[in-house]
Amino acid sequence: MGGREHGDGDWIGGVDQALADAALPRELARVGTSEEYDDALRASHAEGVSLVGEHVGTPIVAATGADGERVAFFGPVISEVPTGEPAGRLWDAALVVAATPGFHELKGPPPTEPSP
């Protein structure tokens, strides 16, 4: 979606193609331009922000950590999307870091161009 919107400037056509690529029904595009779910979306957003504060961006991930504690964080921000076992290790590590008392932020080197 980001590549279609920011690269091609085609928000509506980008939605159509993204839905087709994911084998999802075209009807879902209507939801994105409807106000039908605005209240639920605002409530969900407010809940996420309440978990981490207004100093971060969205989306916010909320999950239950290995110790049963609820953790929430923004990120991880990545330019290459791992799959399989590396994706699982990244997820597990994100939960551990987010559940660490006092943890606030972790940054790496400047990002590379996103890979397809």
C-alpha positions in Angstrom: 0.0 0.0 0.0 2.7 2.4 0.9 4.5 1.9 -2.4 1.3 2.4 -4.3 0.3 5.5 -2.4 3.7 7.2 -2.0 5.4 5.9 -5.1 2.6 6.0 -7.6 0.3 8.5 -5.8 -2.6 6.1 -6.5 -4.6 5.7 -3.2 -7.8 4.3 -4.6 -6.2 2.2 -7.3 -3.6 1.1 -4.8 -6.3 -0.1 -2.5 -8.0 -2.1 -5.3 -4.7 -3.7 -6.3 -3.6 -4.5 -2.7 -7.0 -6.2 -2.0 -6.6 -8.2 -5.2 -3.0 -9.2 -4.4 -4.2 -10.4 -0.9 -7.3 -12.2 -2.5 -9.6 -10.1 -0.4 -13.0 -8.8 -1.5 -13.2 -5.4 -3.3 -16.0 -4.4 -0.9 -13.4 -3.8 1.8 -12.3 -0.7 0.0 -15.7 0.9 0.8 -15.0 0.6 4.5 -11.9 2.8 4.1 -13.9 5.7 2.8 -16.9 5.1 5.1 -17.5 6.7 8.5 -19.2 3.5 9.7 -16.3 2.3 11.8 -14.8 5.7 12.8 -16.0 5.5 16.5 -14.5 2.0 16.9 -11.3 3.0 15.2 -10.9 6.1 17.4 -11.6 4.0 20.5 -9.0 1.4 19.5 -6.5 4.2 18.7 -7.1 5.8 22.1 -6.6 2.5 23.8 -3.3 1.9 22.1 -2.0 5.4 22.8 -3.0 5.0 26.5 -0.7 1.9 26.7 2.4 3.7 25.4 1.8 7.4 25.4 1.5 10.1 22.8 5.2 10.3 22.1 5.1 7.4 19.6 3.6 6.8 16.2 1.1 4.3 15.1 0.4 1.5 14.6 0.9 0.3 18.2 1.2 -3.4 18.9 -0.3 -4.8 22.1 0.4 -8.4 23.0 0.8 -10.8 25.9 4.5 -11.5 26.7 6.0 -14.8 27.6 5.4 -14.1 31.3 1.7 -13.3 30.7 2.2 -9.6 31.1 0.5 -7.3 28.5 3.1 -5.3 26.6 2.6 -2.6 24.0 5.0 -0.8 21.7 5.4 1.1 18.4 7.5 -0.8 15.9 9.7 -2.5 15.1 10.4 -0.2 12.2 12.2 -2.3 9.6 13.1 -1.8 5.9 13.4 -5.5 5.1 10.6 -7.9 6.2 11.8 -11.2 7.5 9.9 -14.4 7.0 9.9 -17.8 8.7 12.2 -18.4 11.6 13.9 -14.9 11.4 10.4 -13.3 11.7 9.6 -15.4 14.7 12.9 -14.4 16.4 12.2 -10.7 15.7 8.7 -11.0 17.2 10.0 -12.9 20.3 12.7 -10.3 20.8 10.3 -7.4 20.4 8.1 -8.9 23.2 11.1 -9.4 25.5 12.4 -5.9 25.0 9.0 -4.3 25.3 8.3 -6.2 28.6 11.6 -5.1 30.1 10.9 -2.7 33.0 12.1 0.8 32.2 12.6 0.1 28.5 11.8 3.1 26.5 13.5 3.2 23.1 15.9 1.4 20.8 17.3 2.8 17.5 19.6 1.4 14.9 21.6 2.9 12.0 19.8 5.0 9.4 17.3 3.0 7.4 18.0 1.5 4.1 15.5 1.6 1.2 12.6 -0.8 1.8 12.9 -4.0 -0.1 9.9 -5.3 -2.0 
